[in-house]
Amino acid sequence: MSMKAIFYHAGCPVCVAAERTVAEGLDHSKYDVEIVHLGQQKGRVTEAERAGVKSVPALVIGDQAFHINHGADLSALKA
């Protein structure tokens, strides 16, 4: 059974590079990876916030948020 992994990003160059390196690099036999572009799916910003995401790009696995580099604060996506 694979573990859920959600990669949140905003489409910026830092986020796109992180998606290519991190999210696509996960072992898909172990992780069910979902890519969420918060710039296009603003309704999911609150979900990301509840998962512990403070900035994007970020990868959430289980109940742990991993922040990768720094593209944008989550608060900037609420505007």
C-alpha positions in Angstrom: 0.0 0.0 0.0 1.4 3.4 -1.0 1.5 6.4 1.3 -0.1 9.7 0.1 2.3 12.5 -0.8 1.0 15.9 -1.9 3.4 18.4 -3.6 2.1 22.0 -3.3 3.4 24.7 -5.5 2.5 28.0 -7.1 4.0 27.6 -10.6 7.1 29.8 -10.0 10.5 28.7 -11.4 11.6 27.5 -8.0 8.4 25.4 -7.6 8.7 23.9 -11.1 12.3 22.9 -10.6 11.4 21.4 -7.2 8.5 19.5 -8.8 10.8 18.0 -11.4 13.5 17.0 -8.9 11.5 16.1 -5.8 7.9 15.1 -6.7 8.7 13.3 -9.9 11.7 11.6 -8.2 9.7 9.9 -5.5 9.3 6.1 -5.8 5.7 5.9 -7.2 5.5 2.3 -6.0 5.8 3.6 -2.4 4.1 7.0 -2.7 0.8 8.1 -4.3 1.9 11.5 -5.5 -0.5 14.4 -6.1 0.7 17.7 -7.6 -1.4 20.7 -6.5 -0.8 24.1 -8.2 -2.2 26.5 -5.6 -2.1 29.4 -8.1 -4.7 27.5 -10.1 -6.5 25.7 -7.2 -6.9 28.5 -4.7 -9.6 26.5 -3.0 -6.9 24.2 -1.6 -4.8 26.8 0.1 -6.6 26.3 3.4 -6.0 22.5 3.1 -2.3 23.2 2.6 -2.2 25.5 5.6 -3.9 22.8 7.8 -1.3 20.4 6.6 1.4 22.7 8.0 2.6 24.3 4.8 4.0 27.8 5.4 5.6 28.4 2.0 5.8 26.7 -1.4 7.2 24.5 -2.8 6.4 22.0 -0.1 5.9 18.3 0.1 3.4 16.8 2.6 3.8 13.1 3.4 1.5 11.7 5.9 1.2 14.4 8.6 4.7 15.9 7.9 5.3 19.1 5.8 8.7 19.4 4.2 9.5 22.9 2.9 11.8 22.9 -0.2 13.7 26.1 -0.9 11.5 29.2 -0.9 9.3 30.2 -3.8 6.4 32.1 -2.0 4.8 32.4 1.4 1.4 30.7 1.6 -0.1 34.0 2.8 0.7 35.5 -0.6 -1.5 32.9 -2.3 -4.5 33.9 -0.2 -4.6 37.4 -1.8 
